[in-house]
Amino acid sequence: MAPGSGQAIVTTTFADARKAYDSNGRLIQTPSYRKFETRVYVEHGLFDWLTIVAEGGYMNFRGAAGPYDHLNLLVEEAKAGLPLSLQGPAGARYDGLGLGALGARTTLFAWNGYIVSLQAGVRAASPAARLFLDMRDAVQGDVRFLVGRPFELFGFPAFIDAQLGYRTRGQNGDEIRADFTAGLRPLPPVLLLAQSFSGFAPRGGPAGVVAAQKFQLSAVYDVTPALSVQIGGIAAIGGVNSPAERGLISACGGDISRRPARL
C-alpha cells in the first residue's frame, strides 16, 4: 500500500461441525462443536516498498463431549469409590482472546500486469487458546509468496490473488498453505468473491497426513467510498483427518488512511 494509506476489517464468523473427514477423506460422525470468532485485521503502508499487517481476535468455542467420555468418567469414579455421576462431563470450552499476528509485506516486482510480493510474520496465542487454534507452540512463523493481477471479464473489473505459504508448528506439524481469491465487480458498489483456503500437513503426527480445504463465497457492498460491508458462507468441501466445518461470515471494512489536514 502507498505510505500513509491503510484499511481495517472486522470479520465475524459463526461456524459448527458435526462430522469430519477421516484418513480416507470420507465423512464420519464425530462430536460436534460450535465456534464464534471476531477478528480485526489492519494493514498500513509504511514505505513505498513495505506494508505492515496485524491481526487480533476473540473466540468462543463450545464442544460436545465424546461418546465414551461419560463411560470413562464412571469407570474412574467407581475405581475411586466416589458417587457415580448421572450426567456426563461437559465438552471442551473456551472463551477469550484468540489469535494475534504481526507481519510485513513487500513488493518484489511487477510484470505484465502481475504484482509479485513476499510476506512474512509471526502468530501467537495463549496456551489455553492454542488448544482451539491450529497452533502447537506459543509462536508460529508464516511466510508466503503472493501473486495478484487485475483484469477485465466480460467488460467488468476483476482480479485474482494466489498465495503459497509455509507455516511452522501447527497442531499436526509444519504446514503448506495455499489460498486463492477471485473477485468480480458486476456493479460499481458490488464485489463478488470466491475464495479457497487450503492447508496440508505431510507429517500429521498421530493422525497421519492432515489436509483441509475450505471454500468461501461472499459479496461486498461499498456503502461509501471509505466503508464496505460483506456477507457470505464458508464450508470445508474436502479434507483428510480434519473437521467438516461450515458457517456464515460477515465483515465491515473501512479506510484508515492518514490524510493531510485541510486548512
C-alpha positions in Angstrom: 0.0 0.0 0.0 1.1 3.6 -0.5 2.8 5.2 2.5 0.2 6.5 4.9 -2.7 4.5 3.4 -4.4 1.7 5.2 -7.5 -0.3 5.9 -9.1 -2.1 8.8 -11.5 -5.1 8.5 -13.6 -6.6 11.3 -14.8 -10.1 10.5 -17.3 -12.2 12.5 -17.7 -16.0 11.8 -20.3 -18.4 13.2 -19.3 -22.0 12.4 -20.0 -25.5 13.5 -19.0 -29.1 12.6 -20.9 -32.3 13.2 -18.8 -34.5 11.0 -15.2 -34.9 10.0 -13.2 -36.3 7.1 -11.4 -39.5 8.1 -8.0 -40.7 6.9 -9.5 -41.7 3.5 -11.3 -38.4 3.0 -14.8 -39.9 3.9 -17.3 -38.1 6.1 -17.8 -39.7 9.5 -19.8 -38.7 12.6 -17.8 -37.0 15.3 -18.5 -35.0 18.5 -19.9 -31.6 17.3 -18.7 -28.2 18.2 -19.7 -24.6 17.7 -17.4 -21.7 17.2 -17.8 -17.9 17.2 -14.9 -15.7 16.2 -14.4 -11.9 15.8 -11.1 -10.9 14.1 -9.7 -7.4 13.4 -7.3 -7.2 10.5 -5.3 -4.0 9.8 -2.8 -3.2 7.1 -0.9 0.1 6.7 1.6 1.3 4.2 4.8 2.3 5.9 7.1 2.9 2.9 6.7 2.6 -0.9 8.1 -0.9 -0.6 6.7 -2.0 2.8 3.2 -2.7 4.2 2.7 -3.7 7.9 -0.1 -6.2 8.6 -1.6 -7.1 12.0 -4.5 -9.2 13.3 -6.1 -9.9 16.6 -9.3 -11.6 17.7 -11.7 -13.0 20.2 -13.1 -16.6 20.2 -15.9 -18.6 21.9 -15.7 -22.4 21.5 -18.3 -24.9 22.7 -17.7 -28.6 22.0 -19.8 -31.6 22.8 -18.5 -34.5 24.9 -17.2 -37.6 23.1 -19.3 -40.8 23.0 -17.2 -42.6 25.7 -16.4 -39.6 27.9 -19.3 -40.4 30.3 -18.3 -44.1 30.5 -14.7 -43.2 31.2 -15.8 -40.9 34.0 -18.0 -43.6 35.5 -15.1 -46.0 35.5 -12.8 -43.5 37.2 -15.4 -42.7 39.8 -16.1 -46.4 40.5 -12.3 -47.0 40.9 -12.1 -44.1 43.4 -15.2 -45.2 45.3 -17.0 -41.9 44.5 -20.7 -41.5 43.8 -21.5 -42.1 40.1 -22.4 -39.0 38.0 -25.8 -39.1 36.4 -24.6 -36.6 33.7 -21.6 -36.9 31.5 -18.8 -34.3 31.5 -19.1 -31.2 29.6 -17.3 -30.9 26.3 -14.4 -28.6 25.6 -15.0 -24.9 26.4 -13.1 -21.7 25.7 -14.0 -18.0 25.8 -11.3 -15.4 25.4 -8.6 -13.9 23.2 -7.8 -15.8 20.0 -5.0 -15.4 17.5 -2.7 -12.4 17.4 -0.4 -11.9 14.4 2.0 -9.3 13.1 3.9 -9.3 9.8 5.1 -7.3 6.8 4.7 -7.5 3.0 7.0 -6.1 0.3 6.6 -6.0 -3.4 9.3 -8.0 -5.3 8.4 -7.0 -8.8 5.6 -6.3 -11.3 5.5 -7.9 -14.7 2.9 -7.8 -17.5 0.1 -6.8 -15.1 1.1 -9.2 -12.3 2.2 -8.0 -8.9 4.5 -10.4 -7.0 5.1 -9.9 -3.3 6.6 -11.6 -0.3 5.0 -11.6 3.2 6.4 -12.9 6.5 5.1 -12.7 10.0 4.6 -14.3 13.4 1.4 -15.7 15.0 0.9 -16.0 18.8 -1.8 -17.2 21.2 -2.1 -18.1 24.9 -1.7 -21.8 26.0 -5.5 -22.1 26.5 -6.4 -20.6 23.1 -3.9 -22.7 21.3 -5.9 -25.8 22.1 -8.6 -24.5 19.8 -6.4 -23.0 17.1 -4.1 -24.5 14.6 -1.1 -23.8 16.8 1.2 -26.2 18.8 3.7 -23.6 20.0 3.3 -20.2 21.6 4.7 -18.6 18.4 4.4 -19.6 14.8 6.2 -18.4 11.7 4.2 -17.8 8.5 6.0 -17.0 5.2 4.1 -16.7 1.9 4.6 -15.8 -1.8 1.8 -13.7 -3.3 0.8 -13.1 -6.9 -2.1 -10.9 -7.9 -3.4 -9.4 -11.2 -6.3 -7.1 -12.1 -8.1 -7.7 -15.4 -11.5 -7.4 -17.1 -14.0 -10.2 -17.5 -16.8 -9.6 -20.0 -16.2 -5.9 -19.5 -16.3 -6.0 -15.7 -13.4 -5.2 -13.4 -12.0 -8.4 -11.9 -8.8 -9.7 -10.1 -7.1 -12.8 -9.0 -4.9 -13.4 -5.9 -2.8 -16.5 -5.2 -0.8 -17.2 -2.1 1.5 -20.1 -1.4 2.9 -20.3 2.1 4.7 -22.3 4.7 3.6 -22.2 8.4 5.5 -23.7 11.3 4.3 -25.9 14.1 0.6 -26.3 13.6 -1.3 -28.8 15.7 -0.2 -31.5 13.2 3.2 -30.2 12.4 4.5 -27.8 9.8 2.1 -26.9 7.1 1.9 -25.9 3.4 -0.8 -23.2 2.9 -2.4 -22.3 -0.4 -5.1 -19.5 -0.6 -6.8 -18.3 -3.8 -9.2 -15.4 -4.3 -11.1 -14.4 -7.4 -13.1 -11.2 -7.4 -15.6 -9.7 -9.9 -17.3 -6.3 -9.7 -20.6 -6.5 -11.8 -21.8 -3.2 -10.4 -19.7 -0.3 -9.2 -20.6 -0.8 -5.5 -20.7 -4.6 -5.5 -17.8 -7.0 -5.4 -18.3 -10.8 -5.6 -15.6 -13.0 -4.1 -14.9 -16.7 -4.5 -12.1 -17.9 -2.2 -10.3 -21.2 -1.4 -8.2 -21.8 1.8 -6.1 -25.0 1.9 -3.7 -26.5 4.4 -1.6 -29.6 4.1 0.5 -31.1 7.0 2.5 -34.0 5.5 3.7 -35.1 8.9 0.4 -35.2 10.7 1.8 -36.8 13.9 -0.5 -39.4 15.4 -3.3 -38.5 13.0 -1.1 -39.2 9.9 -1.4 -36.9 7.0 -3.7 -33.9 7.6 -5.3 -31.8 4.8 -8.2 -29.3 4.8 -9.8 -27.2 2.2 -12.4 -24.5 2.8 -14.4 -22.7 0.1 -16.0 -19.3 0.7 -18.4 -17.3 -1.3 -19.3 -13.8 -0.4 -20.5 -10.4 -1.6 -19.0 -7.0 -0.6 -21.1 -3.8 -0.8 -19.5 -0.4 -0.8 -21.7 1.7 1.5 -19.5 4.8 0.9 -16.1 5.2 -0.8 -14.5 4.5 2.7 -16.8 1.9 4.2 -17.8 -1.6 2.9 -19.8 -4.5 4.3 -19.5 -8.2 3.5 -21.7 -11.3 4.0 -21.1 -14.9 2.9 -20.8 -18.5 3.7 -17.9 -20.9 4.2 -17.7 -24.7 4.2 -15.0 -27.4 4.3 -15.6 -29.2 1.0 -12.9 -31.8 1.5 -10.1 -33.0 3.7 -8.2 -35.7 5.5 -8.3 -36.1 9.3 -10.0 -32.7 9.5 -13.4 -31.3 10.6 -16.2 -30.7 8.1 -16.8 -27.2 9.3 -19.4 -24.8 7.8 -20.6 -21.4 8.8 -21.6 -17.8 8.0 -19.3 -14.8 7.8 -19.9 -11.1 8.0 -17.4 -8.2 7.9 -17.1 -4.5 7.9 -14.1 -2.7 6.4 -13.0 0.9 6.3 -10.3 3.2 5.1 -7.9 4.3 7.8 -5.5 6.3 5.7 -3.7 9.3 7.1 -4.7 12.3 5.1 -3.2 15.8 5.4 -5.5 18.1 7.5 -7.4 20.6 5.5 -7.0 24.3 6.4 
